[in-house]
Amino acid sequence: MRPQVLIIGCGFGGLEAARALRTTDVDITLVDKTNHHLFQPLLYQVATAGLSAPSIAAPIRHLFRGQRNVTTLMGEIVAIDATARTATLKDGATLRWDHLIVAAGATHSYFGRDDWAEHAPGLKTLSDAFEIRRRVLLAFEAAEREANGEDDPAQRAALLQFVVVGGGPTGVELAGTFAEIARHTLPGEFRRIDPRQARVLLVEGSPRVLQAMPESLSERAREQLGALGVDVRLNARVTGIDAEGLDITTPTGPERLHSRCVVWAAGVAASPLGRALADATGCTLDRAGRVVVEPDLSVKGQANIQVIGDLAAAQSHAPGQPPKPVPGVSPGAKQMGRHAAANIQRRLRGEATQAFRYRDYGNLATIGRHSAVVDLGTPAGSLRFSGLPAWLFWLFAHVYFLIGFRNRFVVLVDWAWAYWTHDRNARVVAGAGLSEASPARDAQACPRRRAG
Ligand SMILES: Cc1cc2nc3c(=O)[nH]c(=O)nc-3n(C[C@H](O)[C@H](O)[C@H](O)COP(=O)(O)OP(=O)(O)OC[C@H]3O[C@@H](n4cnc5c(N)ncnc54)[C@H](O)[C@@H]3O)c2cc1C
């Protein structure tokens, strides 16, 4: 029997690890609870109707059709037994492993207020993106219905007020694109409302957006958001979210924001599989639930288990420098995936494993149709730029890293079309109309008509 490698999760980390073991004499089982690898950096484009799902997701089975040492299974791992070297799927089936790579990623954190999730969906999966898209588009539909003879301006204003919580890259991207939809995509398509009257607010708890970027680029991002018509509220902490809107506290006092479409882009928590691994091995978790790993990415006392990507609280070990935390970004996950595979190869050869070193190539974030900020690490120092050149750089970097030629081609064509026409052509909301899609919200949106 060849050594059995089990990889849990086919995101950026798991995919890269499996690929790096292409020519290694092992049998790999790649398990994911979905049937697709998802390019999360463009998920906001699906949520804002700019791209359709297949443009940014690829069936895992198809990706590995030519790699004979990979078996792809769809299922959710719920427990790990480090002594018996097995992993248990939700249906009770078990999978044996000699080497385990856990790459289950992260999920949303509502900072202990999980009841907010129902009113403010986060963006992590395709289902999340569909739900956000549905809420945004149906808010405009409901506002058009509300704006009849017995018009209630307050209801309509709440329907046309969109709030994004969290000023990181995802929040900034979402807020900028919502503003563009309202100002450029939808005008001319409605008869009773003017979509340009929609308000988009970005609520951020700290003094600036894009905290991971240098201060000058945060300021440029804030200016570019302002130019798009986004109302950026800094130092504003959310204290409550319900079906009618949210409560925030700002330096000037508490404020109520009426909104029927709130999106959560504020907190990240590790996959619950981190807790399962801690129960199985006694390993330490950090405050976000990430597994604290050894320098070589293994779990303390478990040389055959490695944790990578967003689920790992890992440090970069560059020679002659103090260890630095690895950020939760796709290059980090991909590099860890390749490193974990190389460590398995080393162990199979009877060699010692090596410490992980992260190579940071920089940070990018897009703000709208032709605005972005870029902070690149170069041998000569930091290279920072913003505006149209940054947007073009962002665009080509994302197309380059997309999986599959067809996806790259389709995304380029869709973006070129959207650039010239302002159109966003993935605006189909499947199935239900307003009432069926969200009866509770619809009832709130149109109480008099419903009662009558
Ligand atoms: C909206 C959004 C935008 C982002 N934008 C950027 C960006 O612009 N640039 C950037 O560098 N990074 C970005 N990131 C972060 C980046 O996507 C992550 O750092 C990266 O995906 C982490 O890779 P991973 O392999 O650890 O986890 P993931 O890519 O999240 O993959 C985890 C996989 O594990 C599977 N899984 C989870 N639990 C189980 C289980 N119990 N059993 C089986 N399978 C399981 C999931 O289905 C998933 O396929 C963004 C993230 C999001 C959510």
Ligand as a Chemical Component Dictionary entry (heavy atoms), coordinates in Angstrom:
data_LIG
# 
_chem_comp.id                   LIG 
_chem_comp.type                 NON-POLYMER 
_chem_comp.pdbx_formal_charge   0 
_chem_comp.three_letter_code    LIG 
# 
loop_
_chem_comp_atom.comp_id 
_chem_comp_atom.atom_id 
_chem_comp_atom.alt_atom_id 
_chem_comp_atom.type_symbol 
_chem_comp_atom.charge 
_chem_comp_atom.model_Cartn_x 
_chem_comp_atom.model_Cartn_y 
_chem_comp_atom.model_Cartn_z 
_chem_comp_atom.pdbx_ordinal 
LIG C1  C1  C 0 -15.102 37.511 0.064  1  
LIG C2  C2  C 0 -13.635 37.222 0.200  2  
LIG C3  C3  C 0 -12.711 37.961 -0.530 3  
LIG C4  C4  C 0 -11.353 37.699 -0.427 4  
LIG N1  N1  N 0 -10.485 38.440 -1.181 5  
LIG C5  C5  C 0 -9.176  38.135 -1.152 6  
LIG C6  C6  C 0 -8.266  38.831 -1.996 7  
LIG O1  O1  O 0 -8.649  39.727 -2.755 8  
LIG N2  N2  N 0 -6.957  38.469 -1.953 9  
LIG C7  C7  C 0 -6.500  37.467 -1.141 10 
LIG O2  O2  O 0 -5.328  37.150 -1.157 11 
LIG N3  N3  N 0 -7.336  36.811 -0.312 12 
LIG C8  C8  C 0 -8.653  37.110 -0.301 13 
LIG N4  N4  N 0 -9.517  36.449 0.526  14 
LIG C9  C9  C 0 -8.978  35.464 1.483  15 
LIG C10 C10 C 0 -8.678  34.147 0.795  16 
LIG O3  O3  O 0 -9.765  33.763 -0.013 17 
LIG C11 C11 C 0 -8.385  33.115 1.856  18 
LIG O4  O4  O 0 -7.255  33.533 2.575  19 
LIG C12 C12 C 0 -8.129  31.750 1.257  20 
LIG O5  O5  O 0 -9.287  31.299 0.585  21 
LIG C13 C13 C 0 -7.744  30.736 2.330  22 
LIG O6  O6  O 0 -7.563  29.508 1.717  23 
LIG P1  P1  P 0 -7.846  28.164 2.517  24 
LIG O7  O7  O 0 -7.435  27.038 1.626  25 
LIG O8  O8  O 0 -7.276  28.226 3.871  26 
LIG O9  O9  O 0 -9.417  28.146 2.749  27 
LIG P2  P2  P 0 -10.598 28.238 1.704  28 
LIG O10 O10 O 0 -10.143 28.758 0.401  29 
LIG O11 O11 O 0 -11.697 28.947 2.404  30 
LIG O12 O12 O 0 -11.005 26.730 1.475  31 
LIG C14 C14 C 0 -11.517 25.914 2.504  32 
LIG C15 C15 C 0 -12.199 24.732 1.837  33 
LIG O13 O13 O 0 -12.482 23.770 2.840  34 
LIG C16 C16 C 0 -13.787 23.270 2.659  35 
LIG N5  N5  N 0 -14.232 22.819 3.978  36 
LIG C17 C17 C 0 -14.439 23.586 5.077  37 
LIG N6  N6  N 0 -14.767 22.807 6.125  38 
LIG C18 C18 C 0 -14.779 21.536 5.679  39 
LIG C19 C19 C 0 -15.053 20.277 6.301  40 
LIG N7  N7  N 0 -15.366 20.190 7.603  41 
LIG N8  N8  N 0 -14.987 19.166 5.542  42 
LIG C20 C20 C 0 -14.675 19.246 4.223  43 
LIG N9  N9  N 0 -14.398 20.412 3.589  44 
LIG C21 C21 C 0 -14.448 21.536 4.312  45 
LIG C22 C22 C 0 -14.566 24.451 2.105  46 
LIG O14 O14 O 0 -15.714 24.018 1.388  47 
LIG C23 C23 C 0 -13.526 25.101 1.201  48 
LIG O15 O15 O 0 -13.569 24.596 -0.115 49 
LIG C24 C24 C 0 -10.896 36.682 0.447  50 
LIG C25 C25 C 0 -11.809 35.931 1.184  51 
LIG C26 C26 C 0 -13.161 36.197 1.059  52 
LIG C27 C27 C 0 -14.157 35.375 1.862  53 
# 
loop_
_chem_comp_bond.comp_id 
_chem_comp_bond.atom_id_1 
_chem_comp_bond.atom_id_2 
_chem_comp_bond.value_order 
_chem_comp_bond.pdbx_ordinal 
LIG C1  C2  SING 1  
LIG C2  C3  SING 2  
LIG C2  C26 DOUB 3  
LIG C3  C4  DOUB 4  
LIG C4  N1  SING 5  
LIG C4  C24 SING 6  
LIG N1  C5  DOUB 7  
LIG C5  C6  SING 8  
LIG C5  C8  SING 9  
LIG C6  O1  DOUB 10 
LIG C6  N2  SING 11 
LIG N2  C7  SING 12 
LIG C7  O2  DOUB 13 
LIG C7  N3  SING 14 
LIG N3  C8  DOUB 15 
LIG C8  N4  SING 16 
LIG N4  C9  SING 17 
LIG N4  C24 SING 18 
LIG C9  C10 SING 19 
LIG C10 O3  SING 20 
LIG C10 C11 SING 21 
LIG C11 O4  SING 22 
LIG C11 C12 SING 23 
LIG C12 O5  SING 24 
LIG C12 C13 SING 25 
LIG C13 O6  SING 26 
LIG O6  P1  SING 27 
LIG P1  O7  DOUB 28 
LIG P1  O8  SING 29 
LIG P1  O9  SING 30 
LIG O9  P2  SING 31 
LIG P2  O10 DOUB 32 
LIG P2  O11 SING 33 
LIG P2  O12 SING 34 
LIG O12 C14 SING 35 
LIG C14 C15 SING 36 
LIG C15 O13 SING 37 
LIG C15 C23 SING 38 
LIG O13 C16 SING 39 
LIG C16 N5  SING 40 
LIG C16 C22 SING 41 
LIG N5  C17 SING 42 
LIG N5  C21 SING 43 
LIG C17 N6  DOUB 44 
LIG N6  C18 SING 45 
LIG C18 C19 SING 46 
LIG C18 C21 DOUB 47 
LIG C19 N7  SING 48 
LIG C19 N8  DOUB 49 
LIG N8  C20 SING 50 
LIG C20 N9  DOUB 51 
LIG N9  C21 SING 52 
LIG C22 O14 SING 53 
LIG C22 C23 SING 54 
LIG C23 O15 SING 55 
LIG C24 C25 DOUB 56 
LIG C25 C26 SING 57 
LIG C26 C27 SING 58 
# 
